[in-house]
Amino acid sequence: MAEISEEQLRILQGSKALLDKLLVSSKTRRQTEALIKEHFPDTQTSDDFAEPYVAEVRGLRKDLDEFKKELKGNKLDDRLAADIVHLKTDSGGNWTDDGIEKLKKLMIEREIPSILDAAAVWDKRNPPKPQEPSIMAPSDWGFGRKTEDKDLKLLWEDEDAWADQEARRVWAEEEAKKGQIIT
């Protein structure tokens, strides 16, 4: 066995203390182990021992991320379905299946996230046509039109005389009602 000098012993003890300090500190442990593995590739490091567990956690994280995406997609689908039911029944517009398909295309073209917003855009772009007057019913109130009705003729010719006549008629009806009640 070779003897070592006091100087070599101090250097070796200092080196050991430094290595221990580097390996104990959480800040420098991984870096120190990586440097040792670079020179001695067969050395087992903390990362080597942890790798199977880290890989499992990564797999779980990936599964969790996929589940969250799927859940978010399901929520979006449910909201879209509820909004479509609202458009078909509650909105007063009573959208048809064909109209819903047009709204979906508009959503894609214009990148509109909500079908209700797409419906508002559609309604703004395509206002309803004004209602055509009916050919079966008159389109005016008939004010001033010639008539054979004596009351209307009197109303158009002399509204004060018509008002006096109506007042007398109503007064007579009310008097007749009073006479019936008493008997």
C-alpha positions as CSV (number, residue, x, y, z in Angstrom):
1,M,0.0,0.0,0.0
2,A,1.3,3.4,-1.0
3,E,1.6,6.0,1.6
4,I,0.0,9.4,0.9
5,S,1.3,12.7,2.2
6,E,-0.5,15.0,4.5
7,E,-0.9,17.4,1.6
8,Q,-2.5,14.8,-0.6
9,L,-4.8,13.7,2.2
10,R,-6.0,17.3,2.7
11,I,-6.6,17.7,-1.1
12,L,-8.5,14.4,-1.2
13,Q,-10.6,15.3,1.9
14,G,-11.3,18.7,0.4
15,S,-12.3,17.2,-2.9
16,K,-14.6,14.7,-1.2
17,A,-16.2,17.5,0.9
18,L,-16.8,19.5,-2.3
19,L,-18.2,16.5,-4.1
20,D,-20.5,15.7,-1.2
21,K,-21.6,19.3,-1.0
22,L,-22.4,19.4,-4.7
23,L,-24.3,16.1,-4.5
24,V,-26.3,17.0,-1.4
25,S,-27.5,20.5,-2.7
26,S,-30.7,20.3,-4.6
27,K,-29.5,23.2,-6.8
28,T,-26.3,21.4,-8.1
29,R,-27.0,17.7,-7.7
30,R,-28.4,17.0,-11.2
31,Q,-25.7,19.1,-12.9
32,T,-23.0,17.3,-10.9
33,E,-24.4,13.9,-11.6
34,A,-24.6,14.8,-15.3
35,L,-21.0,15.8,-15.4
36,I,-19.9,12.6,-13.6
37,K,-22.0,10.5,-16.1
38,E,-20.3,12.2,-19.0
39,H,-17.0,10.9,-17.8
40,F,-18.3,7.6,-16.4
41,P,-21.3,6.5,-18.6
42,D,-22.1,3.4,-16.5
43,T,-22.8,5.5,-13.4
44,Q,-26.4,5.4,-12.2
45,T,-27.8,8.9,-11.5
46,S,-31.0,10.1,-9.8
47,D,-32.5,10.8,-13.2
48,D,-31.8,7.2,-14.2
49,F,-33.6,5.9,-11.2
50,A,-36.5,8.3,-11.6
51,E,-37.0,7.8,-15.4
52,P,-39.6,5.1,-15.3
53,Y,-41.7,7.1,-12.9
54,V,-41.2,10.3,-14.8
55,A,-42.3,8.5,-18.0
56,E,-45.4,7.2,-16.3
57,V,-46.3,10.8,-15.1
58,R,-45.7,12.1,-18.6
59,G,-48.1,9.5,-19.9
60,L,-50.7,10.4,-17.3
61,R,-50.3,14.1,-18.1
62,K,-50.8,13.4,-21.8
63,D,-53.9,11.3,-21.0
64,L,-55.2,14.1,-18.8
65,D,-54.6,16.7,-21.5
66,E,-56.4,14.6,-24.1
67,F,-59.3,14.1,-21.6
68,K,-59.5,17.8,-21.0
69,K,-59.6,18.5,-24.7
70,E,-62.4,15.9,-25.2
71,L,-64.3,17.3,-22.3
72,K,-64.0,20.8,-23.6
73,G,-65.2,19.6,-27.1
74,N,-68.2,17.9,-25.5
75,K,-69.1,21.1,-23.6
76,L,-68.9,23.0,-26.9
77,D,-71.0,20.4,-28.7
78,D,-73.6,20.5,-25.9
79,R,-73.7,24.3,-26.0
80,L,-74.1,24.3,-29.8
81,A,-76.9,21.7,-29.6
82,A,-78.7,23.8,-27.0
83,D,-78.3,27.0,-29.1
84,I,-79.7,25.1,-32.1
85,V,-82.7,24.0,-30.1
86,H,-83.2,27.7,-29.1
87,L,-83.0,28.9,-32.7
88,K,-85.4,26.2,-33.8
89,T,-88.0,26.8,-31.1
90,D,-87.6,29.8,-28.8
91,S,-86.2,32.6,-30.9
92,G,-89.4,33.3,-32.9
93,G,-87.3,32.9,-36.0
94,N,-88.1,29.2,-36.1
95,W,-84.9,28.2,-38.0
96,T,-85.2,25.1,-40.2
97,D,-82.5,22.4,-40.6
98,D,-81.5,24.0,-43.9
99,G,-81.2,27.4,-42.2
100,I,-79.0,25.9,-39.4
101,E,-76.7,24.4,-42.0
102,K,-76.4,27.8,-43.6
103,L,-75.5,29.3,-40.2
104,K,-72.8,26.6,-39.7
105,K,-71.3,27.4,-43.0
106,L,-71.3,31.1,-42.1
107,M,-69.7,30.3,-38.8
108,I,-66.9,28.5,-40.6
109,E,-66.4,31.2,-43.3
110,R,-66.4,34.1,-40.9
111,E,-64.8,32.2,-37.9
112,I,-67.8,33.1,-35.7
113,P,-67.6,31.0,-32.5
114,S,-71.3,31.1,-31.6
115,I,-74.2,30.0,-33.7
116,L,-76.4,32.7,-32.0
117,D,-73.9,35.3,-33.1
118,A,-74.0,33.8,-36.6
119,A,-77.8,34.0,-36.6
120,A,-77.6,37.7,-35.6
121,V,-75.2,38.3,-38.5
122,W,-77.4,36.4,-40.9
123,D,-80.5,38.4,-39.8
124,K,-78.6,41.7,-40.2
125,R,-77.5,40.7,-43.7
126,N,-80.8,39.3,-44.7
127,P,-83.6,41.5,-43.3
128,P,-87.1,40.1,-43.8
129,K,-88.9,41.4,-46.9
130,P,-91.8,43.8,-46.2
131,Q,-95.2,42.1,-46.2
132,E,-97.0,42.5,-49.5
133,P,-100.5,44.0,-49.1
134,S,-103.2,41.4,-49.4
135,I,-105.3,41.5,-52.6
136,M,-108.3,40.1,-50.6
137,A,-108.4,42.8,-47.9
138,P,-108.4,46.6,-48.4
139,S,-105.1,48.3,-47.9
140,D,-106.6,51.5,-46.4
141,W,-109.0,52.5,-43.7
142,G,-111.6,53.8,-46.1
143,F,-111.6,57.3,-44.8
144,G,-113.4,59.6,-47.2
145,R,-114.5,56.7,-49.5
146,K,-118.0,57.0,-50.9
147,T,-120.5,54.8,-49.1
148,E,-124.2,54.1,-48.9
149,D,-124.2,53.9,-45.1
150,K,-126.2,56.9,-43.8
151,D,-124.2,57.2,-40.6
152,L,-120.8,57.2,-42.3
153,K,-122.1,59.8,-44.9
154,L,-123.2,62.0,-42.0
155,L,-119.9,61.6,-40.2
156,W,-117.9,62.7,-43.3
157,E,-120.2,65.6,-44.1
158,D,-120.9,67.0,-40.7
159,E,-119.2,65.3,-37.8
160,D,-120.9,67.5,-35.1
161,A,-124.4,66.4,-36.4
162,W,-123.2,62.8,-36.4
163,A,-121.9,63.2,-32.8
164,D,-125.3,64.7,-31.7
165,Q,-127.1,61.8,-33.3
166,E,-124.9,59.2,-31.7
167,A,-125.3,60.8,-28.3
168,R,-129.1,60.8,-28.6
169,R,-129.0,57.1,-29.6
170,V,-126.8,56.1,-26.7
171,W,-129.0,58.2,-24.3
172,A,-132.1,56.5,-25.5
173,E,-130.5,53.0,-25.1
174,E,-129.4,53.8,-21.5
175,E,-132.9,55.1,-20.7
176,A,-134.4,52.0,-22.1
177,K,-132.1,49.9,-19.9
178,K,-133.2,51.9,-16.8
179,G,-136.8,51.2,-17.6
180,Q,-136.2,47.5,-17.8
181,I,-134.3,47.4,-14.5
182,I,-137.2,49.0,-12.5
183,T,-139.9,46.7,-13.8
